[in-house]
Amino acid sequence: MDPTRDISVLYRKMNVLTNQRLAHLGVSGAKAMFLFCIRDHKAMSQVEICRVLDMDKSTVAKMLARMEKDGLIRKTVNPEDVRAVRVSLTDKAVDLVGQAQNVMNQWVADATAGLTREERETFFVLLERMADKAVEMAES
């Protein structure tokens, strides 16, 4: 048993396979995560996206620039702070976000197909705890 290897394989294979499955929609797994985040939180600032996705400002700024160029997001002036912008989904993104969510959900279902319902639930709880701990460790 080698958990670090298994986590690495899971991450890499998820990226490869979800990118392949999402290609027909014109988005990657990474863009899909941004789309889901913005959908779930409505209009948000770049700082809020960084916090929710636990990513650095530079990475988020670059992805948002690509997504704006692709017509997936729009940036508008924040009425509460004219120095800041709010990021929201375009109609194009709204039309495809549900399809992208279905692709991601299907990958999870496929990857956990050999587990019982109880094992799947336990796995997801433990995975969330590990992710939370990793964030905590990185912040200390």
C-alpha positions as CSV (number, residue, x, y, z in Angstrom):
1,M,0.0,0.0,0.0
2,D,1.4,3.4,-1.1
3,P,-1.2,6.2,-0.4
4,T,0.9,9.0,-1.9
5,R,1.2,7.1,-5.1
6,D,-2.5,6.3,-5.1
7,I,-3.5,9.9,-4.5
8,S,-1.2,11.0,-7.3
9,V,-2.6,8.4,-9.7
10,L,-6.1,9.3,-8.8
11,Y,-5.5,13.0,-9.4
12,R,-3.6,12.5,-12.7
13,K,-6.1,10.0,-14.1
14,M,-9.1,12.1,-13.1
15,N,-7.5,15.1,-15.0
16,V,-6.8,13.1,-18.1
17,L,-10.2,11.3,-18.3
18,T,-12.4,14.3,-17.3
19,N,-10.5,16.5,-19.8
20,Q,-11.2,13.9,-22.5
21,R,-14.9,13.7,-21.5
22,L,-15.3,17.4,-21.3
23,A,-13.5,18.2,-24.6
24,H,-16.8,18.2,-26.6
25,L,-18.0,21.0,-24.4
26,G,-14.9,23.1,-25.0
27,V,-13.9,23.2,-21.4
28,S,-11.3,21.4,-19.2
29,G,-11.7,20.0,-15.8
30,A,-10.0,23.0,-14.4
31,K,-12.4,25.4,-16.1
32,A,-15.3,23.2,-15.0
33,M,-14.2,23.7,-11.3
34,F,-14.3,27.5,-11.8
35,L,-17.7,27.3,-13.5
36,F,-19.1,25.2,-10.7
37,C,-17.7,27.6,-8.1
38,I,-19.1,30.7,-9.8
39,R,-22.5,29.0,-10.4
40,D,-22.7,28.0,-6.7
41,H,-21.8,31.5,-5.4
42,K,-23.4,33.6,-8.2
43,A,-21.4,36.8,-8.9
44,M,-18.1,36.8,-6.9
45,S,-14.9,38.7,-6.7
46,Q,-11.6,37.2,-7.8
47,V,-10.5,37.2,-4.1
48,E,-13.6,35.1,-3.2
49,I,-12.8,32.6,-6.0
50,C,-9.2,32.3,-4.7
51,R,-10.5,31.6,-1.2
52,V,-13.2,29.1,-2.2
53,L,-11.0,27.2,-4.6
54,D,-7.9,27.6,-2.4
55,M,-5.8,28.9,-5.3
56,D,-3.3,31.8,-5.6
57,K,-4.3,35.1,-7.2
58,S,-2.0,34.6,-10.2
59,T,-3.5,31.2,-11.2
60,V,-7.0,32.5,-10.8
61,A,-6.4,35.7,-12.8
62,K,-4.9,33.7,-15.7
63,M,-7.8,31.2,-15.7
64,L,-10.4,34.0,-15.6
65,A,-8.7,35.8,-18.4
66,R,-8.9,32.6,-20.6
67,M,-12.5,32.0,-19.6
68,E,-13.5,35.6,-20.4
69,K,-11.8,35.3,-23.8
70,D,-13.7,32.0,-24.3
71,G,-17.0,33.8,-23.5
72,L,-17.6,31.8,-20.3
73,I,-17.6,34.6,-17.8
74,R,-18.2,38.3,-17.7
75,K,-16.7,40.9,-15.4
76,T,-18.7,43.8,-14.1
77,V,-17.9,46.6,-11.7
78,N,-18.8,45.8,-8.2
79,P,-21.5,48.4,-7.2
80,E,-20.3,48.2,-3.6
81,D,-16.6,48.9,-4.5
82,V,-15.9,50.5,-7.9
83,R,-12.3,49.4,-7.7
84,A,-13.3,45.7,-7.7
85,V,-15.0,43.5,-10.3
86,R,-17.6,40.8,-9.9
87,V,-17.3,37.6,-12.0
88,S,-20.4,35.9,-13.2
89,L,-21.3,33.2,-15.8
90,T,-22.4,34.1,-19.3
91,D,-25.4,32.5,-21.0
92,K,-23.0,30.3,-22.8
93,A,-21.5,29.0,-19.6
94,V,-24.9,28.6,-18.0
95,D,-26.0,26.4,-20.9
96,L,-23.0,24.0,-20.5
97,V,-22.4,24.0,-16.7
98,G,-25.0,21.3,-16.1
99,Q,-23.5,19.1,-18.8
100,A,-20.1,19.6,-17.4
101,Q,-21.4,18.7,-13.9
102,N,-22.9,15.5,-15.4
103,V,-19.5,14.5,-16.9
104,M,-17.7,15.1,-13.6
105,N,-20.4,13.2,-11.6
106,Q,-20.2,10.3,-14.1
107,W,-16.4,10.1,-13.6
108,V,-16.8,9.9,-9.9
109,A,-19.5,7.2,-10.3
110,D,-17.3,5.2,-12.7
111,A,-14.2,5.6,-10.4
112,T,-16.1,4.4,-7.4
113,A,-18.2,1.7,-9.2
114,G,-16.4,-1.1,-7.3
115,L,-17.4,0.3,-3.9
116,T,-20.6,-0.3,-2.0
117,R,-22.8,2.7,-1.2
118,E,-21.5,2.7,2.3
119,E,-17.8,2.5,1.2
120,R,-18.4,5.4,-1.2
121,E,-20.0,7.5,1.5
122,T,-17.1,6.7,3.9
123,F,-14.5,7.4,1.2
124,F,-16.0,10.8,0.4
125,V,-16.1,11.8,4.1
126,L,-12.5,10.7,4.6
127,L,-11.4,12.4,1.4
128,E,-13.0,15.7,2.5
129,R,-11.3,15.4,5.9
130,M,-7.9,14.8,4.2
131,A,-8.4,17.8,1.9
132,D,-9.3,20.0,4.8
133,K,-6.2,18.8,6.8
134,A,-4.0,19.5,3.7
135,V,-5.3,23.0,3.6
136,E,-4.8,23.5,7.3
137,M,-1.2,22.2,7.0
138,A,-0.4,24.5,4.1
139,E,-1.7,27.5,6.1
140,S,0.3,26.8,9.2
